[in-house]
């Protein structure tokens, strides 16, 4: 049985709680949030869905939760500006990580996360809930035809930059700064 910890008990955590409750080989054993009421609600919802009243540790400081050697992996659903720091610390505490997007707000942080995960042989999965949108289905088709490239494009009208998989056939020409070709 895999033991999971959840960091961040806000809106998106509800989706993770519902998923965790459906899994027979995974157990939520700890939650972390600055707001005690949010943690209490997350625990209550999980126990109700799982129909099990097993104790779930509650940490107002995620650093303490990451030191718990009984946790196999953590789900990072905290404020996005904290993702990279939390992921790096989780990896250094020998946890696998599922993190909500974005993984990081800089390429330097993303590269460091990759380096740490490879060095410690830990997995990092970036959760992206948009897989059923029509454009994502189209991108999947393009990728399956092996006609794609990775580009760096501004994600929003701010300074953050994210890698995007863009089809040469959809673009017609190169846009953005090319990261690499697959």
C-alpha positions as protocol buffer text, in pm:
chain_id: "A"
residue {
  index: 1
  type: UNK
  ca { x: 0 y: 0 z: 0 }
}
residue {
  index: 2
  type: UNK
  ca { x: 138 y: 339 z: -104 }
}
residue {
  index: 3
  type: UNK
  ca { x: 107 y: 614 z: 156 }
}
residue {
  index: 4
  type: UNK
  ca { x: 31 y: 964 z: 30 }
}
residue {
  index: 5
  type: UNK
  ca { x: 65 y: 1311 z: 177 }
}
residue {
  index: 6
  type: UNK
  ca { x: -128 y: 1611 z: 45 }
}
residue {
  index: 7
  type: UNK
  ca { x: 24 y: 1959 z: 63 }
}
residue {
  index: 8
  type: UNK
  ca { x: -240 y: 2227 z: 10 }
}
residue {
  index: 9
  type: UNK
  ca { x: -605 y: 2163 z: 97 }
}
residue {
  index: 10
  type: UNK
  ca { x: -773 y: 2419 z: -127 }
}
residue {
  index: 11
  type: UNK
  ca { x: -1013 y: 2376 z: -418 }
}
residue {
  index: 12
  type: UNK
  ca { x: -797 y: 2157 z: -645 }
}
residue {
  index: 13
  type: UNK
  ca { x: -716 y: 1921 z: -358 }
}
residue {
  index: 14
  type: UNK
  ca { x: -1079 y: 1804 z: -366 }
}
residue {
  index: 15
  type: UNK
  ca { x: -1013 y: 1635 z: -701 }
}
residue {
  index: 16
  type: UNK
  ca { x: -707 y: 1460 z: -562 }
}
residue {
  index: 17
  type: UNK
  ca { x: -899 y: 1348 z: -254 }
}
residue {
  index: 18
  type: UNK
  ca { x: -1175 y: 1199 z: -469 }
}
residue {
  index: 19
  type: UNK
  ca { x: -917 y: 1014 z: -678 }
}
residue {
  index: 20
  type: UNK
  ca { x: -721 y: 889 z: -377 }
}
residue {
  index: 21
  type: UNK
  ca { x: -1042 y: 760 z: -217 }
}
residue {
  index: 22
  type: UNK
  ca { x: -1110 y: 544 z: -525 }
}
residue {
  index: 23
  type: UNK
  ca { x: -768 y: 376 z: -519 }
}
residue {
  index: 24
  type: UNK
  ca { x: -741 y: 50 z: -331 }
}
residue {
  index: 25
  type: UNK
  ca { x: -359 y: 48 z: -325 }
}
residue {
  index: 26
  type: UNK
  ca { x: -310 y: 407 z: -198 }
}
residue {
  index: 27
  type: UNK
  ca { x: -391 y: 556 z: 141 }
}
residue {
  index: 28
  type: UNK
  ca { x: -392 y: 924 z: 238 }
}
residue {
  index: 29
  type: UNK
  ca { x: -197 y: 940 z: 563 }
}
residue {
  index: 30
  type: UNK
  ca { x: -118 y: 1311 z: 599 }
}
residue {
  index: 31
  type: UNK
  ca { x: -236 y: 1656 z: 492 }
}
residue {
  index: 32
  type: UNK
  ca { x: -72 y: 1995 z: 524 }
}
residue {
  index: 33
  type: UNK
  ca { x: -216 y: 2344 z: 501 }
}
residue {
  index: 34
  type: UNK
  ca { x: -175 y: 2672 z: 685 }
}
residue {
  index: 35
  type: UNK
  ca { x: -549 y: 2673 z: 753 }
}
residue {
  index: 36
  type: UNK
  ca { x: -653 y: 2412 z: 1009 }
}
residue {
  index: 37
  type: UNK
  ca { x: -1014 y: 2422 z: 893 }
}
residue {
  index: 38
  type: UNK
  ca { x: -909 y: 2336 z: 536 }
}
residue {
  index: 39
  type: UNK
  ca { x: -713 y: 2035 z: 664 }
}
residue {
  index: 40
  type: UNK
  ca { x: -1005 y: 1925 z: 880 }
}
residue {
  index: 41
  type: UNK
  ca { x: -1242 y: 1941 z: 579 }
}
residue {
  index: 42
  type: UNK
  ca { x: -996 y: 1752 z: 356 }
}
residue {
  index: 43
  type: UNK
  ca { x: -964 y: 1473 z: 614 }
}
residue {
  index: 44
  type: UNK
  ca { x: -1340 y: 1459 z: 666 }
}
residue {
  index: 45
  type: UNK
  ca { x: -1408 y: 1440 z: 290 }
}
residue {
  index: 46
  type: UNK
  ca { x: -1149 y: 1167 z: 236 }
}
residue {
  index: 47
  type: UNK
  ca { x: -1277 y: 959 z: 529 }
}
residue {
  index: 48
  type: UNK
  ca { x: -1635 y: 996 z: 408 }
}
residue {
  index: 49
  type: UNK
  ca { x: -1548 y: 893 z: 51 }
}
residue {
  index: 50
  type: UNK
  ca { x: -1324 y: 608 z: 165 }
}
residue {
  index: 51
  type: UNK
  ca { x: -1577 y: 502 z: 432 }
}
residue {
  index: 52
  type: UNK
  ca { x: -1289 y: 467 z: 672 }
}
residue {
  index: 53
  type: UNK
  ca { x: -1212 y: 669 z: 983 }
}
residue {
  index: 54
  type: UNK
  ca { x: -837 y: 593 z: 994 }
}
residue {
  index: 55
  type: UNK
  ca { x: -629 y: 869 z: 1148 }
}
residue {
  index: 56
  type: UNK
  ca { x: -473 y: 1117 z: 906 }
}
residue {
  index: 57
  type: UNK
  ca { x: -191 y: 1336 z: 1036 }
}
residue {
  index: 58
  type: UNK
  ca { x: -240 y: 1711 z: 997 }
}
residue {
  index: 59
  type: UNK
  ca { x: 57 y: 1947 z: 960 }
}
residue {
  index: 60
  type: UNK
  ca { x: 38 y: 2326 z: 949 }
}
residue {
  index: 61
  type: UNK
  ca { x: 405 y: 2318 z: 839 }
}
residue {
  index: 62
  type: UNK
  ca { x: 467 y: 2108 z: 530 }
}
residue {
  index: 63
  type: UNK
  ca { x: 837 y: 2079 z: 622 }
}
residue {
  index: 64
  type: UNK
  ca { x: 737 y: 1859 z: 915 }
}
residue {
  index: 65
  type: UNK
  ca { x: 523 y: 1640 z: 690 }
}
residue {
  index: 66
  type: UNK
  ca { x: 809 y: 1592 z: 445 }
}
residue {
  index: 67
  type: UNK
  ca { x: 1023 y: 1453 z: 728 }
}
residue {
  index: 68
  type: UNK
  ca { x: 768 y: 1174 z: 788 }
}
residue {
  index: 69
  type: UNK
  ca { x: 946 y: 860 z: 663 }
}
residue {
  index: 70
  type: UNK
  ca { x: 613 y: 676 z: 642 }
}
residue {
  index: 71
  type: UNK
  ca { x: 500 y: 880 z: 341 }
}
residue {
  index: 72
  type: UNK
  ca { x: 590 y: 738 z: -3 }
}
residue {
  index: 73
  type: UNK
  ca { x: 475 y: 1029 z: -221 }
}
residue {
  index: 74
  type: UNK
  ca { x: 325 y: 1374 z: -189 }
}
residue {
  index: 75
  type: UNK
  ca { x: 74 y: 1565 z: -392 }
}
residue {
  index: 76
  type: UNK
  ca { x: 164 y: 1933 z: -415 }
}
residue {
  index: 77
  type: UNK
  ca { x: -150 y: 2142 z: -454 }
}
residue {
  index: 78
  type: UNK
  ca { x: -27 y: 2454 z: -277 }
}
residue {
  index: 79
  type: UNK
  ca { x: 14 y: 2808 z: -412 }
}
residue {
  index: 80
  type: UNK
  ca { x: 192 y: 2780 z: -749 }
}
residue {
  index: 81
  type: UNK
  ca { x: 474 y: 3012 z: -650 }
}
residue {
  index: 82
  type: UNK
  ca { x: 576 y: 2754 z: -388 }
}
residue {
  index: 83
  type: UNK
  ca { x: 568 y: 2446 z: -613 }
}
residue {
  index: 84
  type: UNK
  ca { x: 938 y: 2433 z: -702 }
}
residue {
  index: 85
  type: UNK
  ca { x: 1061 y: 2478 z: -345 }
}
residue {
  index: 86
  type: UNK
  ca { x: 819 y: 2216 z: -209 }
}
residue {
  index: 87
  type: UNK
  ca { x: 901 y: 1967 z: -486 }
}
residue {
  index: 88
  type: UNK
  ca { x: 1276 y: 2003 z: -432 }
}
residue {
  index: 89
  type: UNK
  ca { x: 1242 y: 1953 z: -58 }
}
residue {
  index: 90
  type: UNK
  ca { x: 1010 y: 1654 z: -106 }
}
residue {
  index: 91
  type: UNK
  ca { x: 1260 y: 1490 z: -340 }
}
residue {
  index: 92
  type: UNK
  ca { x: 1544 y: 1553 z: -96 }
}
residue {
  index: 93
  type: UNK
  ca { x: 1329 y: 1382 z: 168 }
}
residue {
  index: 94
  type: UNK
  ca { x: 1305 y: 1077 z: -62 }
}
residue {
  index: 95
  type: UNK
  ca { x: 944 y: 1125 z: -172 }
}
residue {
  index: 96
  type: UNK
  ca { x: 799 y: 1078 z: -517 }
}
residue {
  index: 97
  type: UNK
  ca { x: 595 y: 1384 z: -621 }
}
residue {
  index: 98
  type: UNK
  ca { x: 274 y: 1460 z: -807 }
}
residue {
  index: 99
  type: UNK
  ca { x: 257 y: 1837 z: -850 }
}
residue {
  index: 100
  type: UNK
  ca { x: -14 y: 2057 z: -990 }
}
residue {
  index: 101
  type: UNK
  ca { x: 93 y: 2278 z: -1278 }
}
residue {
  index: 102
  type: UNK
  ca { x: 315 y: 2469 z: -1300 }
}
residue {
  index: 103
  type: UNK
  ca { x: 610 y: 2259 z: -1192 }
}
residue {
  index: 104
  type: UNK
  ca { x: 819 y: 2575 z: -1154 }
}
residue {
  index: 105
  type: UNK
  ca { x: 815 y: 2940 z: -1251 }
}
residue {
  index: 106
  type: UNK
  ca { x: 1163 y: 2930 z: -1403 }
}
residue {
  index: 107
  type: UNK
  ca { x: 1355 y: 2697 z: -1628 }
}
residue {
  index: 108
  type: UNK
  ca { x: 1641 y: 2698 z: -1376 }
}
residue {
  index: 109
  type: UNK
  ca { x: 1412 y: 2556 z: -1106 }
}
residue {
  index: 110
  type: UNK
  ca { x: 1265 y: 2301 z: -1347 }
}
residue {
  index: 111
  type: UNK
  ca { x: 1614 y: 2188 z: -1448 }
}
residue {
  index: 112
  type: UNK
  ca { x: 1717 y: 2159 z: -1083 }
}
residue {
  index: 113
  type: UNK
  ca { x: 1409 y: 1948 z: -1007 }
}
residue {
  index: 114
  type: UNK
  ca { x: 1494 y: 1715 z: -1295 }
}
residue {
  index: 115
  type: UNK
  ca { x: 1853 y: 1687 z: -1172 }
}
residue {
  index: 116
  type: UNK
  ca { x: 1749 y: 1610 z: -813 }
}
residue {
  index: 117
  type: UNK
  ca { x: 1487 y: 1355 z: -920 }
}
residue {
  index: 118
  type: UNK
  ca { x: 1737 y: 1174 z: -1142 }
}
residue {
  index: 119
  type: UNK
  ca { x: 2009 y: 1182 z: -878 }
}
residue {
  index: 120
  type: UNK
  ca { x: 1776 y: 1039 z: -610 }
}
residue {
  index: 121
  type: UNK
  ca { x: 1583 y: 811 z: -848 }
}
residue {
  index: 122
  type: UNK
  ca { x: 1248 y: 968 z: -757 }
}
residue {
  index: 123
  type: UNK
  ca { x: 959 y: 1033 z: -992 }
}
residue {
  index: 124
  type: UNK
  ca { x: 797 y: 1372 z: -1051 }
}
residue {
  index: 125
  type: UNK
  ca { x: 464 y: 1395 z: -1231 }
}
residue {
  index: 126
  type: UNK
  ca { x: 311 y: 1729 z: -1329 }
}
residue {
  index: 127
  type: UNK
  ca { x: -66 y: 1708 z: -1316 }
}
residue {
  index: 128
  type: UNK
  ca { x: -247 y: 1879 z: -1601 }
}
residue {
  index: 129
  type: UNK
  ca { x: -624 y: 1843 z: -1589 }
}
residue {
  index: 130
  type: UNK
  ca { x: -696 y: 1965 z: -1942 }
}
residue {
  index: 131
  type: UNK
  ca { x: -647 y: 1635 z: -2124 }
}
residue {
  index: 132
  type: UNK
  ca { x: -1009 y: 1618 z: -2245 }
}
residue {
  index: 133
  type: UNK
  ca { x: -1015 y: 1959 z: -2414 }
}
residue {
  index: 134
  type: UNK
  ca { x: -1049 y: 1939 z: -2795 }
}
residue {
  index: 135
  type: UNK
  ca { x: -713 y: 2113 z: -2853 }
}
residue {
  index: 136
  type: UNK
  ca { x: -540 y: 1855 z: -2632 }
}
residue {
  index: 137
  type: UNK
  ca { x: -700 y: 1571 z: -2829 }
}
residue {
  index: 138
  type: UNK
  ca { x: -577 y: 1734 z: -3150 }
}
residue {
  index: 139
  type: UNK
  ca { x: -225 y: 1768 z: -3005 }
}
residue {
  index: 140
  type: UNK
  ca { x: -233 y: 1401 z: -2907 }
}
residue {
  index: 141
  type: UNK
  ca { x: -315 y: 1309 z: -3268 }
}
residue {
  index: 142
  type: UNK
  ca { x: -31 y: 1528 z: -3396 }
}
residue {
  index: 143
  type: UNK
  ca { x: 213 y: 1375 z: -3147 }
}
residue {
  index: 144
  type: UNK
  ca { x: 109 y: 1024 z: -3249 }
}
residue {
  index: 145
  type: UNK
  ca { x: 192 y: 1119 z: -3609 }
}
residue {
  index: 146
  type: UNK
  ca { x: 539 y: 1223 z: -3481 }
}
residue {
  index: 147
  type: UNK
  ca { x: 501 y: 1576 z: -3618 }
}
residue {
  index: 148
  type: UNK
  ca { x: 575 y: 1792 z: -3316 }
}
residue {
  index: 149
  type: UNK
  ca { x: 828 y: 2014 z: -3145 }
}
residue {
  index: 150
  type: UNK
  ca { x: 866 y: 2169 z: -2802 }
}
residue {
  index: 151
  type: UNK
  ca { x: 866 y: 2547 z: -2776 }
}
residue {
  index: 152
  type: UNK
  ca { x: 896 y: 2795 z: -2491 }
}
residue {
  index: 153
  type: UNK
  ca { x: 606 y: 3040 z: -2501 }
}
residue {
  index: 154
  type: UNK
  ca { x: 477 y: 3293 z: -2250 }
}
residue {
  index: 155
  type: UNK
  ca { x: 189 y: 3125 z: -2067 }
}
residue {
  index: 156
  type: UNK
  ca { x: 8 y: 3438 z: -1955 }
}
residue {
  index: 157
  type: UNK
  ca { x: 64 y: 3812 z: -1987 }
}
residue {
  index: 158
  type: UNK
  ca { x: 322 y: 3791 z: -1710 }
}
residue {
  index: 159
  type: UNK
  ca { x: 683 y: 3687 z: -1678 }
}
residue {
  index: 160
  type: UNK
  ca { x: 621 y: 3311 z: -1636 }
}
residue {
  index: 161
  type: UNK
  ca { x: 732 y: 3084 z: -1915 }
}
residue {
  index: 162
  type: UNK
  ca { x: 623 y: 2725 z: -1974 }
}
residue {
  index: 163
  type: UNK
  ca { x: 721 y: 2460 z: -2226 }
}
residue {
  index: 164
  type: UNK
  ca { x: 446 y: 2390 z: -2477 }
}
residue {
  index: 165
  type: UNK
  ca { x: 416 y: 2106 z: -2727 }
}
residue {
  index: 166
  type: UNK
  ca { x: 317 y: 2264 z: -3056 }
}
residue {
  index: 167
  type: UNK
  ca { x: 264 y: 2100 z: -3391 }
}
residue {
  index: 168
  type: UNK
  ca { x: 459 y: 2224 z: -3690 }
}
residue {
  index: 169
  type: UNK
  ca { x: 145 y: 2167 z: -3896 }
}
residue {
  index: 170
  type: UNK
  ca { x: -68 y: 2378 z: -3659 }
}
residue {
  index: 171
  type: UNK
  ca { x: 182 y: 2662 z: -3650 }
}
residue {
  index: 172
  type: UNK
  ca { x: 293 y: 2662 z: -4010 }
}
residue {
  index: 173
  type: UNK
  ca { x: 613 y: 2830 z: -3895 }
}
residue {
  index: 174
  type: UNK
  ca { x: 823 y: 2851 z: -3582 }
}
residue {
  index: 175
  type: UNK
  ca { x: 697 y: 3073 z: -3299 }
}
residue {
  index: 176
  type: UNK
  ca { x: 867 y: 3137 z: -2969 }
}
residue {
  index: 177
  type: UNK
  ca { x: 1213 y: 3023 z: -2864 }
}
residue {
  index: 178
  type: UNK
  ca { x: 1267 y: 2663 z: -2967 }
}
residue {
  index: 179
  type: UNK
  ca { x: 1361 y: 2434 z: -2678 }
}
residue {
  index: 180
  type: UNK
  ca { x: 1424 y: 2115 z: -2865 }
}
residue {
  index: 181
  type: UNK
  ca { x: 1294 y: 1873 z: -3124 }
}
residue {
  index: 182
  type: UNK
  ca { x: 1151 y: 1534 z: -3037 }
}
